[in-house]
């Protein structure tokens, strides 16, 4: 491929990508961003919770409060809330681990069943192949005997014709 061909191919790919981007709507971008955020939260729930708590603490420290006592109460309540959230995160994580273990055991069981079924099918197939091979062997032997007898008979006929 020459460099002009490569350049033309690359240019056509870039043009196609630009055309696709022009056809996309703002809703498509928003949907992708939402799906990305959802998958991030599902994959990393503890990180998401800790990030939310950190952002909350940062915002609370930046917003001026009515007084020192009120801020202390809020800090105590925030700590209690953080403890509850941490407990929820641990519970969520342990349930996720249990579900993953159950799924793994179920997958192993299904894989074992599949292996057994495959073994049975292959075993039956091997028996059929052996039986067919025996049948072919018998037919070949019978054909060979028949061909030998016929060749012998033809040879005898030729000899008798030559001697007469």
N, C-alpha and C positions, 0 to 999 in steps of 0.2 A: 504494500500500500504506500503510495507516494505521500509526501508531506502535504501536497495540495488536497488530496483525498481525505487525509486525516483532519486537516483544517476545516474542510467542508462538512465532514461528519460532526466535528465538535461544534461548529456553528449551528448546524441543524438541531443538535441536542439542546444548545443554549436557547435557540428560538422556541423550541417546543416547551421548554421549562418556563420561559417567560410567558408564553401563551397560556399555559396551565395556571400560572400565578395570576394572570389578569382575569381569568374566568372564575377564580375563587372569590367568594364573598366574605364579608367581615364575619358573618355567622359561622362560616367554615373554620376560620382562624380561632374564633371564640370556642367552638366545639372542640377543636384539637387541644386548645389550652386547658379546657375543663377536663377532658379525658386524661391529659398528661398529669394534671394536679390530682385527679382521683387515683390514678395508678400509683403516683408517688406516695399518697397518703396510705393506700392499701399495702404497699410494699414496705413502708417505713413509718408505722403508726407512732412508735415511741419518739422518733426524731421529730415528727410533726407536733406531737404534744409538747415536747420540751421546747421546740421553737416557738410555739404559741405562748407558752409561759414566759419565755425570755422576752418576747415582744411586748407582752402585757406588763412585765416588770419595767421594761425600758420606758414605755409610755407613761406608766404610773409615776416613775421618777421624774419625768419631764413636765408633767402637768402639776402646777402649783396646787397644794392642798390647803384646806381651811385652817389646819393647825397640826401641831406635833402629835397630840393625842389621837386625833382622827387617823393620821398617817400610821401610827403604831397599830391601831385596831385593824386598819386595812392590811398592814403587813402580816399580822397574826392570821387574819382571815385568808389572805393570799397563801400563807404557808399551809393552812389547813386545806385549802382548795388544792394546792399543789400536791399534798399528801394523798388526797382523794383521787386526783387525776393519776398520780403515780400508781396507786393501788389498782385503778381501772386498767391502766396500761399493762401492769403485771398480769392481771387476770386475763386480759385480751391476749397477751403474748402466750400465756400458758395454754389457753384454749386453742390458739392457733397451732401451737406445737402438738397438742393432743390430736387435733384434726389432721395435721400433717402425718402423724404417726399412724392414725387410722387409715388414711388414704394410702400410705405406703404398704401397710399390712394387706389392705384390700387389693392393691396392685400386685403384690407378691402372690396372693391367693389366685387371682385371675391369671397371672402369668404361669403359675404352676398348673392350673387347669388347662390352659392353652397348650403347655408343653406336653401334658398327658394326652390330650386329644391329638396333637400332632404326632406323638409317638405311636399312638394306636393306628392312625391313618397310614403312617409310613410303614408300620409293621404289616398291616393288611396289604398295602401296595407291594411290599417285598414278597409276601406270600403269593400274591397274584402273579408277579413277575416270575417267581420260581416255577409256579405251575405252568405258566405259558411257555417258559423256557423248556420245561420237560415235554410239553406237548410238541413244541417245535423240534426238539431233539428226536422224539419218537417219529414224527412225520418225516424228518430228514433221514433217519435210519431206514424207515420203510421205503422211502423214495429211492435211497441208495441201493437197497436190496433189489427192488423192482428193476431199477436201471441196470444193475449188474446182471440179473437174470436175462433181461431183454438183450443186453449186449452179448452175453454168452450165446443165447439162442441165435442171434443174428450172425455171429461168428461161425457157429456150427453150420448154419444154412449156407454161408459163403463158402466154407470148406467143401461141403457136399456138392455144391454146384461146380466148384473148380475141379474136383476129382471126377466128375462125370463128364 
